[in-house]
Amino acid sequence: MEKFRNKYRIPSTRLKGFDYSQNGIYFITINTNNHQPIFGDIINGSVDNIFPPKMILSDAGKIVSDCWYDLPNHYPNLILDEFIIMPDHIHGIITIENNSDIKTKHGLSEFIRAFKSFSSRRINELRKTKKPDIWQQRFYDRIVRSNRELNNIRLYIKNNPVKYNKNAI
């Protein structure tokens, strides 16, 4: 483990030398601090799986949804794809599409920073609290490199409530 300013720090998980503001598709996962299940609950589906398990959002989960879908209004080079909110994390696919009309090319870290900031502030207002940590400091990302991989990730996101339910047993 490295030290920065005489403190231990976890090395970055970002791909070294990669420009995260360039055009591309990114799969991201962000966990709540200490995996607190604050965004809602998963209700069980039917035994015959005609009705699969479903995520029911809490008020905090609805705020997270609103903040996620509002991001393209602030960042014109951001396109949202598949997305899901789980009790203690989110998964989403973000496409960065820069063109010559865009003067400021923001990158993945800026989008995530803004999302966490917007949603945390609104959740804190809802709870009438000051600065509790809603999100873990870091996030997971994967650069999507093919259409096959993109489709597999979309399926993974859609089926996450089923998988989450099985892990909870």
Stockholm file with secondary structure:
# STOCKHOLM 1.0

chainA/1-169         MEKFRNKYRIPSTRLKGFDYSQNGIYFITINTNNHQPIFGDIINGSVDNIFPPKMILSDAGKIVSDCWYDLPNHYPNLILDEFIIMPDHIHGIITIENNSDIKTKHGLSEFIRAFKSFSSRRINELRKTKKPDIWQQRFYDRIVRSNRELNNIRLYIKNNPVKYNKNAI
#=GR chainA/1-169 SS CEEETTEEECCCCSCTTCCTTSSEEEEEEEEBGGGCCCSEEEECCCTTSSSCCEEEECHHHHHHHHHHHHHHHHCTTEEEEEEEECSSEEEEEEEECCCTTCSSCCCHHHHHHHHHHHHHHHHHHHHTCSCCCCBCSCCEEEEECSHHHHHHHHHHHHTHHHHHHHHHC
#=GC SS_cons         CEEETTEEECCCCSCTTCCTTSSEEEEEEEEBGGGCCCSEEEECCCTTSSSCCEEEECHHHHHHHHHHHHHHHHCTTEEEEEEEECSSEEEEEEEECCCTTCSSCCCHHHHHHHHHHHHHHHHHHHHTCSCCCCBCSCCEEEEECSHHHHHHHHHHHHTHHHHHHHHHC
//
